[in-house]
């Protein structure tokens, strides 16, 4: 009986989160149910809604399109604090990197067709830098982050909250702060590392309606970024 009582608060919270998730998905369902051929005529915000709904409600079918996301980093900001943590009662060094970015959605209609890129929403990326997962956001073991929106226009903007190791940061920071206009950095989220945060996928955590991420790639390039190939 005591064991059952201990489980009840967690179960209640899961039920509330699932109810909120279903309400969110219902609101964006008209966009999500549109065929892939309509993407070219959609706005950036509508494509974002299409992606979120299909990853939550149509995951197996949308996997066939190999959907991946690229966050084109436009601006960077590094925050370092030494003292009282914002997230816990501990003291110590904390580092966070924030990136303002423009997101792109990559889809491959079939094995016989070339990959197509679609412009979607702007947003930002907030990454904790450390040798272990951060106290905030709360992530499951092996989870690197989640895509969410705290906007009333959900999900018109894409916000990525997560973490990377100190080793990864040391590898990429020189490129991020390179003053040359020919250098740029993108953050790449592969399709097979994107999962909806919903019941049955207990290896992920995040707000209701978010997309969990289990791997983050940084891609640095030393040539100008091409913009003409993106469908806008």
C-alpha positions in Angstrom: 0.0 0.0 0.0 2.8 2.4 0.9 4.5 1.5 -2.4 1.4 2.3 -4.3 1.0 5.7 -2.5 4.6 6.6 -3.4 4.0 6.0 -7.1 0.7 8.0 -7.2 2.2 11.5 -7.4 4.5 10.6 -10.3 1.6 8.9 -12.1 -0.6 11.9 -11.6 2.1 14.2 -13.0 2.5 11.9 -16.1 -1.3 12.1 -16.7 -1.3 15.9 -16.5 1.7 16.1 -18.9 0.0 13.7 -21.3 -3.2 15.7 -21.2 -1.3 18.9 -22.0 0.7 17.2 -24.7 -2.5 16.0 -26.4 -4.0 19.5 -26.2 -0.9 20.9 -27.9 -0.9 18.3 -30.6 -4.6 18.9 -31.3 -4.0 22.6 -31.8 -1.3 22.0 -34.5 -2.9 18.9 -36.0 -4.3 20.8 -39.1 -0.7 21.7 -40.1 0.7 18.3 -39.2 -1.7 16.4 -41.4 -0.9 18.3 -44.5 1.1 16.3 -47.1 4.9 16.7 -47.6 4.2 18.3 -51.0 2.5 21.3 -49.2 5.7 22.2 -47.3 7.0 24.3 -50.1 4.0 26.6 -49.8 3.9 26.8 -46.0 5.4 29.5 -43.9 8.4 28.9 -41.6 6.1 28.7 -38.6 3.7 26.3 -40.3 6.6 23.9 -41.2 7.7 23.9 -37.6 4.2 22.9 -36.5 4.2 20.2 -39.2 7.5 18.8 -37.9 6.4 18.7 -34.2 3.1 17.1 -34.9 4.6 14.4 -37.2 7.4 13.5 -34.8 4.8 13.1 -32.0 1.9 11.5 -33.9 3.4 10.0 -37.1 6.9 9.0 -36.1 7.2 5.8 -38.0 6.1 7.3 -41.3 8.1 10.5 -41.0 11.2 8.5 -40.2 11.1 7.3 -43.8 11.8 10.9 -44.8 15.0 11.0 -42.7 14.1 14.3 -41.1 17.1 16.2 -39.7 17.5 19.7 -38.3 20.3 22.2 -38.8 20.7 25.1 -36.5 22.7 27.8 -38.4 24.5 29.7 -35.7 24.2 33.4 -36.2 25.4 34.8 -32.8 27.1 33.3 -29.8 27.3 34.2 -26.1 29.3 32.5 -23.4 28.2 32.9 -19.7 30.6 31.9 -16.9 29.6 32.1 -13.3 31.6 31.3 -10.2 29.6 31.2 -7.0 26.0 30.4 -6.1 24.3 28.3 -8.8 21.2 29.5 -10.5 19.7 26.0 -10.4 20.9 24.3 -7.2 22.1 25.2 -3.7 25.7 24.4 -4.7 28.6 26.8 -5.2 31.1 26.5 -8.0 32.0 27.2 -11.7 29.2 27.0 -14.3 29.5 27.6 -18.0 26.7 28.0 -20.6 26.9 28.7 -24.3 23.9 30.4 -26.0 23.5 30.5 -29.8 21.1 32.5 -31.8 20.3 30.5 -34.8 18.1 29.9 -37.9 16.7 26.4 -38.2 16.4 24.3 -41.4 14.6 21.1 -41.9 16.1 18.4 -44.2 13.9 15.8 -45.8 14.7 13.0 -48.2 11.4 12.1 -50.1 12.8 8.8 -51.3 16.1 7.0 -52.0 15.9 8.2 -55.6 15.4 11.9 -54.8 17.9 14.4 -53.6 17.7 15.7 -50.0 15.5 18.8 -49.8 16.0 21.7 -47.3 13.2 23.9 -45.9 13.6 27.0 -43.9 11.8 26.8 -40.5 11.7 29.0 -37.4 14.4 31.0 -35.8 15.3 30.4 -32.2 18.2 29.8 -29.9 20.3 27.0 -28.3 21.2 27.0 -24.6 23.9 24.5 -23.7 25.4 23.7 -20.3 29.1 23.0 -20.6 30.5 20.4 -18.1 31.8 16.9 -17.5 28.4 15.6 -16.4 24.7 16.4 -17.1 23.5 19.7 -15.6 21.0 20.0 -12.7 18.9 22.1 -15.2 17.4 21.2 -17.5 16.5 17.8 -16.0 17.6 15.1 -18.5 17.5 11.3 -18.5 20.9 9.4 -18.6 22.2 9.6 -22.1 19.9 12.4 -23.1 21.6 15.5 -24.6 18.7 17.9 -24.6 15.2 18.7 -25.9 13.6 21.0 -28.4 10.8 23.1 -26.9 9.1 26.5 -27.1 8.1 28.7 -24.2 6.3 31.0 -26.6 2.5 31.5 -26.7 2.8 30.9 -30.4 4.1 27.3 -29.8 5.9 26.0 -31.6 6.7 28.9 -33.9 10.2 29.1 -32.6 12.6 26.3 -31.8 14.5 26.4 -28.5 17.1 23.7 -27.8 18.1 23.2 -24.1 20.8 20.7 -23.3 24.4 20.1 -22.5 27.8 19.2 -24.0 31.0 18.1 -22.4 34.0 20.3 -21.7 35.9 18.4 -24.3 33.4 19.2 -27.1 33.5 22.8 -26.1 37.3 23.0 -26.4 37.0 21.4 -29.9 34.6 23.9 -31.3 35.1 27.2 -29.5 38.0 28.4 -31.7 35.8 28.0 -34.7 32.9 29.8 -33.1 34.9 32.8 -32.3 36.8 32.9 -35.6 36.5 36.4 -37.0 36.7 35.3 -40.7 33.4 35.7 -42.6 34.2 32.4 -44.4 33.9 30.4 -41.2 30.6 29.3 -39.8 29.3 26.6 -37.4 26.0 24.6 -37.6 24.5 22.4 -35.0 23.1 19.2 -36.6 20.4 17.0 -35.2 20.1 13.7 -37.0 16.7 12.1 -37.5 17.5 8.9 -35.5 18.3 10.9 -32.4 15.0 12.8 -32.3 12.1 11.3 -30.2 8.8 12.8 -28.9 8.6 13.2 -25.2 5.6 11.1 -24.5 4.5 8.0 -22.5 6.4 4.9 -23.5 9.7 6.6 -24.2 11.0 6.7 -20.6 14.6 7.4 -21.7 13.7 11.0 -22.4 12.4 13.9 -20.4 11.2 17.4 -21.1 8.2 19.7 -21.1 4.9 18.4 -22.6 5.0 18.5 -26.4 8.8 18.7 -26.6 11.2 16.7 -28.8 14.0 14.8 -27.0 17.5 14.6 -28.4 20.1 12.0 -27.7 23.0 13.3 -29.8 24.2 16.7 -30.9 26.7 17.3 -33.7 28.7 20.4 -34.4 29.7 21.1 -38.0 32.3 23.7 -38.7 33.0 24.9 -42.2 35.6 27.3 -43.7 33.6 28.4 -46.7 30.6 30.8 -47.1 27.3 29.3 -46.2 25.0 28.7 -49.2 21.5 30.2 -48.8 20.1 29.7 -52.3 19.4 26.0 -51.8 17.0 26.5 -48.9 13.3 26.5 -49.7 11.7 29.5 -48.0 
